[in-house]
Structures are given as C-alpha cells and as structure tokens.
Amino acid sequence: MRRIDTLIIGGGQAGLATSRCLADRGIEHVVLERGRVGERWRSERWDSLRLLTPNWQSRLPGFRYTGPDPDGFMSRSEVIEYLERYAVSFAAPVESETTVRSVERAGDGFRVDTDRGRWQASRVVIATGHCDRPCVPRFADDLPGDVTQVVPPRYRRPQSLPAGGVLVVGASATGLQLADEIRRAGRDVTLSVGRHTRLPRRYRGRDIMEWLDAAGILTETADAVHDLEASRRQPSLQLVGRPDHASLDLGMLQDRGVRLAGRAVGFDGGRVRFEDDLEASVATADTKLRQLLARIDALVVDRGLAPTTPAPGPIASIRPAAAPTSLDLRAAGISTVLWATGYRRSYPWLAVPVLDDRGEIVHRGGVTPEDGLYVVGLQFLRRRNSSFIDGVGADAADIAERIATRRGTPRRAVA
C-alpha cells in the first residue's frame, strides 16, 4: 500500500488545476487518471468539436493561452495538446491508465483501491467532472429495436451514423451543433427542443463571452444566486465555436431545413410524442436573451466600456413553423435517435456516505460532509463558471487553500 497526503481522482482540467494549486502550496499529492490526461476529450468527443469559449478564456492556474489566435476556438486535438502541455508545465504527478475501483473511509483518511494497487490518503479530491454519463430518459427503452440510439460520447461524425434521417433530442450546445453538422451533411434532421439558452456569438463587436466576463456573470458565486439548484440545472449555452465566429440558433437551423419539434415525452411503438411547447420554449429563451443584452448595454454606459459597434435594433424573434405533436419514425425516414439530453454523475466506486437520493455528491462549495473529502469541477460548484476550463482554477485554489489550512501547511507563493 502506498501512502499519500492528498489523492486526486481525474486527470482532466479540474484534476490538473487542483494538482497545480496543491503543488504551489507544497502539498504532496498524486493524480489518478483512468486513461490519459484529458481522456474524455480523446475518447468521448466528436471529431469537429471546438471549445465554445475563446482561446484567451482558457486560463488555468499558472497557465494560459499564448498562441497567435486568442479570439479563436480550440479544436478537440488542440484542447488535448493544451492540457498535456499544462501537465508538463509543472510536472503534474499523474498516474495514467489507473482505474479507481473503490474509495472508502479508513481511520482518519481514505483507502483507495485501483487496478494498479492500493493507496492510503489523508484527503481525496474527486475531479471526475460534470459531464460523466449521458443522461437518457427511461422512455428510450420503448424505441423499436430497428432504430439506432446514439449518445454524444459515441458520436464521431455524420458518416458514422446509419443511413436515413436523424432525430436529435435536446437543443442546448451539443444538440444544436450536432443537428447542424448532420443537416449540413445532407441528412434529414428533426430537432426536439426543450429549455435552452439562446445567445449570439458576437454582440456589439465583441464575443458574447467577453461581455459575460466583463459583467461578472461567469464568476457569480453560489451564495449570490436566489436558487442555486435551479441555476445548476440551467441548460448549456446555444453557442458554436467556429473560425468565422458565426452564430447558430434555432431559426438558422430551421432555415437550413431542420424540422423543429417540442420536447420529446415518449414513444408509442414507432411513433415519438412531443409536448406542444415549442413556441413557449422559444419565446422564453428570446425574452431572457433580450434581458441579457439590455444588461450588457447598461454595462457599456455604466462602466464607460468601448464597444466597437453601436447597439443594434431589437433582436429578431425566432418564428418556429408549425410543430408536430407526434411523428411516425419509419414514415419520416428516421433511423437514428441521438440523445443530446445532458449528463449525470455516477460514482459506483465511492463507498463513503456523501451521495443524495439522486446519486449526486452532497457538498457545500466542494466540501463534503466527510472530513477530508472534496469535489471540484461540477456545475456551479462555487461559481457560475465552475465547470469551464476558465473557471475551475478559482475553485481548485479555494479547495487547495482549505486543505493547506486544515493540515497546517504554510502557503507558498503562487506563480
């Protein structure tokens, strides 16, 4: 059995950021990663994926983008390389190809069993991230057996899907992008739309993320929001990161021939049933968008910021065509259902009583009820951007500082 002060589970952005912050404080630790650094970017992302945030907004503790295109968007391979360079930059103590089998309390610390041996740790930080297991509704079991079901971690490109039309369920960032990519490949696409957050890629001459950053929206803390659980359930942003900085929304997809429908609620044999809520969902997203842009306009005035373009006229509402409330999959030529319905977390290896009835880790700002057990990288953990590459570092620093303080280690200067 090997002994360590702090053990981090997960070698993605959250685990590496926590490792850097612990290293800066002189705390002995190790990072256990089931695959390679940034494994989910390697094996669970589609080929054309790019970050939704600009390159300059990829700040990690002691590391930032220094390339020639700060306003561009990293490709999947570039993100992998970025995380690899980050790990090398401070010699992160990563144990790759190491799968955690169990974590349980052992005295004042924890015993961690892996497929490569056992560890005894005084503290454990769970950094396996927010996007763990695809969340597929139970009624997916009612689909006919001849319809292929795909989740985003298993999708690579349109050509990897069976011939025929595709029903994409979910219209947040992933669903929107995949519906667009599959339609551009010449396939018939139906998009089932639920709650979503509409945003333009650029506004008044700047990237929308620059405005959200300047307004302090992304760093809003958990204790500053009225309903934290509702904030954690907010859908991801309808954005796409392209070299041409183009926007993408439901109206554009409709113009390209994508059939829009309401929220999918079930299957009856070979028919899919939709809620009659498309217009309401679109109207709600449009209203929230106008409120956000008005907040940005006020920010320009209040802080004397200098947008490169004047405020535009009223934003155009999306006008969805008449939406079906049911659809015969075979008659519509649909052979594939792609579930872009979000993610859930799963901790079958965690034998410490910190999970609620939904299987989520109970915590307050990343601190669990079990002394010495922490979590980093979840949605709105301590701040609105907690699960972003650009946001996880602040949370990691907070947790590392707490660990250092509780173990009586004096803080070292942070680069």
C-alpha positions in Angstrom: 0.0 0.0 0.0 1.3 3.4 -1.0 0.7 6.4 1.3 0.0 10.0 0.1 -1.2 13.2 1.7 -3.8 14.1 -1.0 -5.1 11.9 -3.8 -7.0 13.5 -6.8 -9.3 11.3 -8.9 -9.4 12.5 -12.5 -6.8 14.0 -14.9 -8.8 16.5 -16.8 -9.0 20.2 -16.4 -10.3 20.0 -12.8 -7.8 17.4 -11.6 -4.9 19.2 -13.2 -5.9 22.6 -11.9 -6.2 21.1 -8.4 -2.8 19.5 -8.8 -1.2 22.8 -9.7 -2.8 24.5 -6.7 -1.6 21.8 -4.3 1.9 21.9 -5.8 2.0 25.7 -5.3 1.3 25.1 -1.6 3.9 22.3 -1.2 1.3 19.6 -0.6 2.3 16.0 -1.6 -0.3 14.5 -3.9 -1.0 12.3 -6.9 -3.5 12.4 -9.7 -5.1 9.1 -10.7 -6.4 9.0 -14.3 -8.3 6.0 -15.8 -6.8 6.8 -19.2 -4.6 9.6 -20.3 -4.6 13.3 -19.5 -7.8 14.8 -20.9 -9.2 11.3 -21.6 -12.7 12.5 -22.3 -11.5 14.9 -24.9 -9.7 12.0 -26.6 -12.4 9.2 -26.5 -15.7 10.9 -25.8 -15.9 13.9 -28.1 -16.9 14.2 -31.8 -14.3 14.9 -34.4 -15.3 18.5 -35.3 -15.8 19.7 -31.7 -14.3 23.1 -30.7 -14.5 24.9 -27.5 -17.4 27.3 -27.0 -15.2 29.8 -25.2 -12.4 31.8 -27.0 -8.8 30.7 -26.5 -8.0 33.6 -24.2 -10.7 32.3 -21.9 -8.8 29.1 -21.2 -7.0 30.3 -18.2 -5.8 27.7 -15.7 -3.7 28.3 -12.5 -0.2 29.3 -13.7 -1.0 28.7 -17.3 -2.8 30.5 -20.2 -3.1 30.5 -24.0 -0.2 32.3 -25.6 -0.8 31.3 -29.3 -1.5 33.5 -32.3 -5.3 33.4 -32.2 -6.6 34.4 -28.8 -10.1 35.1 -30.1 -10.3 31.7 -31.9 -11.7 28.4 -30.6 -9.5 25.4 -29.9 -10.3 22.2 -31.7 -10.6 18.9 -29.9 -7.0 18.0 -30.7 -5.8 21.4 -29.6 -7.5 21.1 -26.3 -5.8 17.7 -25.7 -2.5 19.3 -26.5 -3.2 22.2 -24.3 -4.0 20.0 -21.3 -0.9 17.9 -22.0 1.3 21.0 -22.0 -0.3 22.2 -18.8 0.5 18.9 -17.1 4.1 19.0 -18.3 4.5 22.7 -17.3 4.5 21.8 -13.6 5.4 18.1 -13.8 1.9 17.0 -12.6 2.2 13.7 -10.7 -0.3 11.9 -12.9 -0.7 8.1 -12.7 -2.2 7.3 -16.1 -4.1 4.2 -17.1 -5.2 3.7 -13.4 -8.9 2.9 -12.8 -10.2 3.6 -9.3 -12.3 0.7 -8.0 -13.3 1.9 -4.6 -12.9 4.7 -2.1 -13.7 4.1 1.5 -13.1 5.6 4.9 -10.1 4.1 6.7 -9.4 5.7 10.0 -8.8 9.4 9.7 -8.2 9.1 6.0 -9.3 7.0 3.0 -8.3 3.7 1.4 -8.4 3.9 -2.4 -8.2 0.7 -4.4 -7.3 0.8 -8.1 -6.4 -1.8 -10.8 -2.8 -1.0 -10.1 -2.6 -1.2 -6.4 -3.9 0.4 -3.2 -3.4 3.9 -1.7 -3.9 5.3 1.7 -4.7 9.0 1.6 -5.4 11.6 4.2 -7.5 13.5 1.8 -9.3 12.8 -1.5 -10.4 15.3 -4.2 -12.9 13.9 -6.7 -12.3 15.7 -10.0 -14.1 13.4 -12.5 -16.2 16.4 -13.8 -19.7 17.3 -14.6 -20.1 15.5 -18.0 -19.8 12.0 -16.7 -22.5 9.6 -18.0 -25.0 10.6 -20.7 -28.5 11.1 -19.3 -31.0 9.2 -21.4 -34.7 9.3 -20.5 -36.3 6.0 -19.4 -38.8 6.0 -22.3 -35.8 5.4 -24.6 -36.5 1.7 -23.8 -39.8 2.0 -25.8 -38.0 2.7 -29.1 -38.3 0.0 -31.7 -35.3 -2.3 -31.9 -34.5 -1.3 -35.5 -33.9 2.4 -34.5 -30.3 3.1 -33.6 -29.7 5.1 -30.4 -26.6 7.2 -30.0 -25.3 9.4 -27.2 -22.8 12.2 -27.8 -19.7 10.4 -26.4 -20.2 7.7 -29.0 -20.9 10.1 -31.9 -17.9 11.0 -34.2 -19.2 12.3 -37.5 -22.4 12.1 -39.7 -20.9 9.3 -41.8 -20.7 7.1 -38.7 -24.5 7.0 -38.4 -26.7 4.6 -40.2 -28.3 5.8 -43.5 -31.5 7.8 -43.0 -32.9 10.7 -41.1 -31.9 11.6 -37.5 -34.0 12.7 -34.6 -31.8 14.8 -32.2 -33.3 15.2 -28.8 -32.1 18.2 -26.9 -31.3 21.7 -28.2 -28.6 23.0 -25.9 -25.0 23.4 -27.1 -24.4 19.8 -28.1 -27.8 19.1 -29.7 -27.7 22.4 -31.7 -24.2 21.7 -33.1 -24.9 18.1 -34.0 -28.2 18.9 -35.6 -26.4 21.5 -37.7 -23.5 19.2 -38.6 -25.7 16.3 -39.6 -28.0 18.5 -41.7 -25.0 20.1 -43.5 -24.0 16.5 -44.4 -27.3 16.2 -46.3 -29.3 14.2 -43.8 -32.9 14.9 -42.8 -32.9 16.1 -39.2 -35.7 16.6 -36.7 -34.7 18.5 -33.5 -36.6 18.1 -30.3 -36.4 21.4 -28.4 -36.8 21.8 -24.6 -35.4 24.5 -22.4 -32.5 26.4 -23.9 -30.4 29.5 -23.6 -30.1 31.5 -26.9 -27.0 33.6 -27.4 -25.4 35.4 -30.3 -21.7 34.5 -30.9 -20.9 38.2 -31.1 -22.6 41.4 -29.8 -21.6 45.0 -30.4 -18.3 43.9 -31.9 -17.2 41.6 -29.1 -17.5 37.9 -28.4 -20.5 37.3 -26.1 -18.2 35.6 -23.6 -16.1 38.7 -23.3 -19.3 40.6 -22.3 -20.3 37.9 -19.8 -16.8 38.0 -18.4 -16.8 41.8 -18.1 -20.2 41.8 -16.5 -19.1 39.4 -13.8 -21.8 36.9 -14.7 -19.5 34.0 -15.1 -17.8 34.5 -11.8 -21.1 35.0 -9.9 -20.8 33.0 -6.6 -23.1 30.3 -5.4 -24.2 32.2 -2.4 -25.2 35.2 -4.6 -28.0 33.5 -6.5 -31.6 33.1 -5.4 -32.0 29.4 -6.3 -28.7 27.5 -6.5 -30.2 24.2 -7.6 -32.2 25.9 -10.4 -29.0 27.6 -11.5 -27.2 24.3 -11.6 -29.9 22.9 -13.8 -29.6 25.7 -16.4 -29.1 24.3 -19.9 -25.8 24.9 -21.6 -25.4 27.9 -23.9 -26.5 27.7 -27.5 -23.2 28.6 -29.0 -20.7 27.2 -31.5 -17.0 27.9 -31.8 -16.1 28.4 -35.5 -13.2 30.1 -37.2 -15.7 32.5 -38.8 -17.2 33.4 -35.4 -20.7 32.7 -36.7 -23.8 32.4 -34.5 -26.1 29.4 -34.5 -29.7 29.3 -33.3 -33.0 27.5 -33.9 -34.1 30.0 -36.6 -30.9 29.3 -38.6 -31.4 25.6 -38.3 -35.0 25.9 -39.4 -33.9 27.9 -42.5 -31.4 25.1 -43.3 -34.2 22.6 -43.4 -34.2 21.2 -39.8 -37.7 20.3 -38.6 -38.3 21.7 -35.1 -40.5 20.0 -32.6 -41.3 20.4 -28.9 -39.9 18.4 -26.0 -39.9 14.6 -26.6 -42.1 12.9 -24.0 -42.4 9.3 -25.1 -42.6 6.6 -27.8 -45.7 4.6 -28.8 -44.4 1.8 -31.0 -42.8 3.5 -33.9 -44.2 7.0 -33.1 -42.5 9.7 -31.0 -44.7 12.0 -29.0 -43.7 15.7 -28.5 -45.0 18.2 -26.0 -46.9 21.1 -27.6 -44.4 23.6 -26.1 -42.1 24.7 -28.9 -43.4 28.2 -29.2 -43.3 28.7 -25.4 -39.8 27.4 -25.1 -38.6 29.7 -27.9 -40.4 32.7 -26.5 -38.9 32.2 -23.1 -35.4 31.9 -24.5 -35.9 35.1 -26.6 -37.1 37.0 -23.6 -34.1 36.0 -21.5 -31.8 36.9 -24.4 -33.2 40.4 -24.6 -32.8 40.9 -20.8 -29.2 39.8 -21.0 -28.4 42.1 -24.0 -30.1 45.0 -22.1 -27.8 44.3 -19.2 -24.8 44.4 -21.5 -26.0 47.7 -23.0 -26.3 49.1 -19.4 -22.8 47.9 -18.6 -21.4 49.8 -21.6 -22.9 53.0 -20.2 -22.2 52.4 -16.5 -18.5 51.5 -16.9 -17.7 53.5 -20.0 -16.7 50.5 -22.0 -16.0 50.9 -25.6 -17.9 48.5 -27.9 -16.7 48.5 -31.5 -20.2 48.8 -32.8 -23.3 50.7 -31.6 -26.3 48.9 -30.0 -28.3 47.1 -32.7 -32.0 47.4 -33.0 -34.4 44.9 -31.3 -33.3 41.3 -31.7 -35.5 39.3 -34.1 -37.6 36.7 -32.5 -37.4 33.2 -33.8 -40.6 32.1 -35.5 -40.9 28.3 -35.5 -43.0 26.6 -38.1 -46.0 24.5 -37.0 -44.5 21.8 -34.9 -45.7 18.2 -34.9 -47.0 16.7 -31.7 -46.2 13.2 -32.9 -44.1 11.6 -35.7 -44.0 8.2 -37.2 -40.3 7.4 -37.3 -40.5 5.0 -40.2 -42.7 7.2 -42.3 -40.4 10.1 -41.6 -37.4 8.0 -42.6 -35.7 8.4 -39.2 -33.3 5.6 -38.5 -31.3 7.1 -35.6 -32.2 8.9 -32.4 -29.3 11.0 -30.9 -29.8 11.8 -27.3 -28.3 15.2 -26.5 -30.1 15.3 -23.2 -27.3 16.2 -20.9 -25.2 14.3 -18.4 -25.5 12.8 -14.9 -22.8 11.8 -12.5 -22.1 8.2 -11.4 -19.8 7.2 -8.5 -20.2 3.4 -8.2 -16.7 3.2 -6.7 -17.5 5.8 -3.9 -18.2 3.8 -0.7 -18.4 6.9 1.5 -21.9 8.2 2.5 -21.9 11.5 0.7 -24.4 10.8 -2.1 -28.0 12.0 -2.1 -31.1 10.1 -3.4 -30.2 11.2 -7.0 -26.7 9.9 -6.7 -25.1 13.3 -6.6 -22.3 14.3 -4.2 -23.6 16.4 -1.3 -21.3 19.3 -0.8 -21.1 23.0 0.0 -18.7 24.7 -2.3 -16.9 21.4 -3.0 -16.6 20.5 0.7 -18.5 17.3 1.5 -19.8 16.3 5.0 -17.0 13.7 5.2 -13.9 15.4 6.6 -11.1 15.3 4.0 -13.3 14.5 1.0 -13.7 17.2 -1.6 -15.0 17.7 -5.1 -14.0 20.0 -7.9 -15.3 20.6 -11.5 -19.1 20.3 -11.0 -21.6 22.7 -12.5 -21.8 25.9 -10.4 -19.7 24.3 -7.6 -18.6 27.7 -6.2 -19.1 30.0 -9.2 -21.2 30.0 -12.3 -18.2 29.0 -14.5 -17.0 26.2 -12.2 -17.2 23.6 -14.9 -15.4 25.7 -17.5 -11.7 25.4 -18.3 -11.6 29.1 -17.4 -13.4 28.8 -14.1 -12.2 25.6 -12.5 -9.0 27.2 -11.4 -10.6 29.5 -8.8 -12.4 26.7 -7.2 -9.3 24.5 -7.2 -7.4 27.3 -5.5 -10.1 27.6 -2.8 -10.1 23.9 -2.1 -6.3 23.7 -2.1 -6.2 26.6 0.4 -8.7 24.8 2.6 -6.6 21.7 2.5 -3.4 23.6 3.3 -5.1 25.5 6.2 -6.6 22.4 7.8 -3.3 20.5 7.6 -1.3 23.5 8.9 0.9 23.9 5.9 2.1 27.4 5.3 1.1 28.8 1.9 3.8 29.2 -0.7 3.9 31.9 -3.3 1.6 31.2 -6.2 3.0 31.9 -9.7 
